[in-house]
Amino acid sequence: MSHVGQLEEAFNRPYKYNLRKTQSNFYIGKFDLPDKGDITVFFEGHEWSDTEASWSVKFQRTHPSRPHGSLDITGEGDAMRIFATVIEIIKEFLKKEKPMELNFSAHKPDWMTELPYNHPKRKKDLTSREKLYKKLLQRYAGKMGYKYTTATDKSATDFRLVPK
C-alpha cells in the first residue's frame, strides 16, 4: 500500500468516541487508544449574547505513565488516526451547536518562545504542528461549512473558524 493509501486509510478509520454535553457551555469528547492512553477533546462556550457564543476547543492525551495529560507530540506513529478522530468529534460538535465562532491554538515549544527576539535560531516560520493544523483546516473547514483565519505570533498560531 502506498503512503497516500495508508494516510487515507488512517483518516477513514477514526477511533470510536463519545461526545457529550456536560453543561450548557461545555462538551467533552473522549476516545481510548491501543496503548491504554486516551484523548479528551474539550469544547468551552463563551457567551456574547443570549443567542450567540464563541467556542474554544483543545485536546489532551493521557496515559498511565503521564496521568496529568499532555499536548506534546509523542512520535508513537498514530497521529493521523488520532487527528481523524478529533476531526470527527469537531464535525459532530459543529452540527450540534452551529457556533458563530470556534477557536483553537497551536502553541510553539517553550524553547522557541524563550529565545531573544533577534536570536538566529528563533523561528518565524510555522512549526510542524502549526503547518499540520493549517493543512487540516484547508482540507476540512469548507466541507464543514466554515472558513478560517489565522494569527501567528512568537508563542502560537491562533485559528478561528466562522460560518461561510
Phi, psi and omega per residue, in radians:
M1 nan 2.423 -3.137
S2 -1.295 2.893 3.093
H3 -1.081 -0.669 3.110
V4 -1.112 -0.741 3.110
G5 -1.094 -0.713 3.110
Q6 -1.140 -0.692 3.123
L7 -1.126 -0.802 3.116
E8 -1.074 -0.716 3.129
E9 -1.087 -0.742 3.121
A10 -1.066 -0.713 -3.135
F11 -1.317 -0.348 3.115
N12 -1.576 -0.073 -3.096
R13 -2.228 1.126 3.106
P14 -1.140 2.760 3.051
Y15 -1.180 2.744 3.002
K16 -1.239 2.408 -3.076
Y17 -2.459 2.945 2.939
N18 -2.292 2.527 3.089
L19 -2.214 2.207 3.141
R20 -2.417 2.588 3.080
K21 -1.513 2.147 -3.104
T22 -1.802 -0.396 3.061
Q23 -2.590 3.032 -3.117
S24 -1.075 -0.455 -3.107
N25 -2.140 0.502 -3.090
F26 -2.619 2.268 3.048
Y27 -2.168 2.616 3.025
I28 -2.270 2.229 3.001
G29 -1.952 2.483 -3.071
K30 -2.578 2.516 3.015
F31 -2.603 2.621 -3.120
D32 -1.608 2.645 3.126
L33 -1.976 2.719 -3.108
P34 -1.064 -0.407 -3.108
D35 -1.504 0.270 -3.124
K36 1.352 0.086 3.042
G37 -1.581 -3.100 3.063
D38 -2.649 2.888 3.064
I39 -2.081 2.340 3.056
T40 -2.091 2.286 3.124
V41 -1.953 2.184 -3.088
F42 -1.932 2.282 3.020
F43 -2.053 2.229 3.120
E44 -2.214 2.252 -3.138
G45 -1.606 2.504 3.107
H46 -2.230 1.894 -3.025
E47 -1.228 2.375 2.988
W48 -1.682 -0.705 -3.124
S49 -2.683 -3.023 3.129
D50 -1.140 -0.396 -3.065
T51 -2.034 -0.114 -3.099
E52 -2.288 2.530 3.119
A53 -2.587 2.653 2.980
S54 -1.762 2.506 3.127
W55 -2.135 2.551 3.024
S56 -2.054 2.628 3.126
V57 -2.298 2.450 3.017
K58 -2.585 2.809 3.088
F59 -2.467 2.748 3.119
Q60 -2.479 2.663 3.099
R61 -1.877 2.295 3.023
T62 -2.063 2.708 -3.133
H63 -2.647 2.632 3.120
P64 -0.921 -0.530 3.117
S65 -1.416 -0.251 3.116
R66 -2.408 1.219 -2.995
P67 -1.172 -0.272 -3.095
H68 -1.583 0.013 3.055
G69 1.494 2.770 -3.098
S70 -2.742 2.665 2.974
L71 -1.891 0.124 -3.101
D72 -1.188 2.604 3.030
I73 -1.297 2.262 -3.043
T74 -1.653 -0.417 -3.100
G75 1.245 0.363 -3.078
E76 -1.555 0.125 2.963
G77 1.423 0.139 -3.084
D78 -1.964 0.259 -2.979
A79 -1.032 -0.746 -3.068
M80 -1.157 -0.697 3.117
R81 -1.216 -0.632 3.072
I82 -1.102 -0.848 3.129
F83 -1.116 -0.635 3.091
A84 -1.039 -0.701 -3.132
T85 -1.231 -0.753 3.099
V86 -1.049 -0.717 3.115
I87 -1.091 -0.733 3.104
E88 -1.087 -0.694 3.104
I89 -1.114 -0.765 3.122
I90 -1.103 -0.742 3.107
K91 -1.020 -0.802 -3.140
E92 -1.099 -0.751 3.113
F93 -1.044 -0.801 -3.123
L94 -1.069 -0.662 3.102
K95 -1.152 -0.682 -3.099
K96 -1.280 -0.791 -2.998
E97 -1.710 -0.484 -3.064
K98 0.832 0.982 -3.063
P99 -1.172 2.629 3.066
M100 -1.326 -0.301 -3.132
E101 -2.800 2.409 3.035
L102 -2.298 2.221 -3.073
N103 -2.110 2.558 2.962
F104 -2.754 2.908 -3.076
S105 -2.294 2.649 2.961
A106 -2.004 1.872 -3.065
H107 -1.467 2.487 3.065
K108 -1.377 2.688 3.116
P109 -1.114 2.627 -3.100
D110 -0.950 -0.739 -3.079
W111 -1.038 -0.555 -3.120
M112 -1.322 -0.674 -3.083
T113 -1.340 -0.359 -3.089
E114 -1.539 -0.127 3.109
L115 -1.237 2.553 3.064
P116 -1.018 2.660 -3.043
Y117 -0.922 -0.716 -3.063
N118 -1.681 0.215 3.136
H119 -1.165 2.356 -3.080
P120 -1.133 -0.414 -3.135
K121 -1.536 -0.094 3.118
R122 -1.303 2.085 -3.075
K123 -1.501 2.317 2.971
K124 -1.632 -0.251 -3.141
D125 -1.260 2.879 3.082
L126 -1.314 2.540 3.045
T127 -1.312 2.975 3.129
S128 -1.070 -0.624 3.111
R129 -1.148 -0.773 3.119
E130 -1.078 -0.736 3.112
K131 -1.115 -0.733 3.136
L132 -1.089 -0.831 3.136
Y133 -1.026 -0.726 -3.134
K134 -1.133 -0.749 3.113
K135 -1.104 -0.723 3.118
L136 -1.112 -0.701 3.100
L137 -1.157 -0.700 3.097
Q138 -1.024 -0.646 -3.094
R139 -1.387 -0.687 -2.935
Y140 -1.926 -0.446 -3.028
A141 -1.008 -0.857 -3.121
G142 -1.075 -0.677 3.127
K143 -1.142 -0.436 3.134
M144 -1.601 0.024 3.119
G145 1.514 0.337 -3.089
Y146 -2.197 2.723 2.940
K147 -2.060 2.811 -3.059
Y148 -2.311 2.744 2.994
T149 -2.288 2.790 3.114
T150 -2.292 2.697 3.015
A151 -2.469 2.149 -3.079
T152 -2.018 2.382 2.989
D153 -2.337 -2.917 -3.040
K154 -1.211 -0.302 -3.071
S155 -1.858 -0.371 -3.051
A156 -2.974 2.946 2.879
T157 -1.982 2.203 3.098
D158 -1.710 2.345 -3.139
F159 -1.974 2.434 -3.123
R160 -2.341 2.137 3.079
L161 -1.852 2.358 3.061
V162 -2.369 2.667 3.125
P163 -1.012 2.574 3.096
K164 -1.162 nan nan
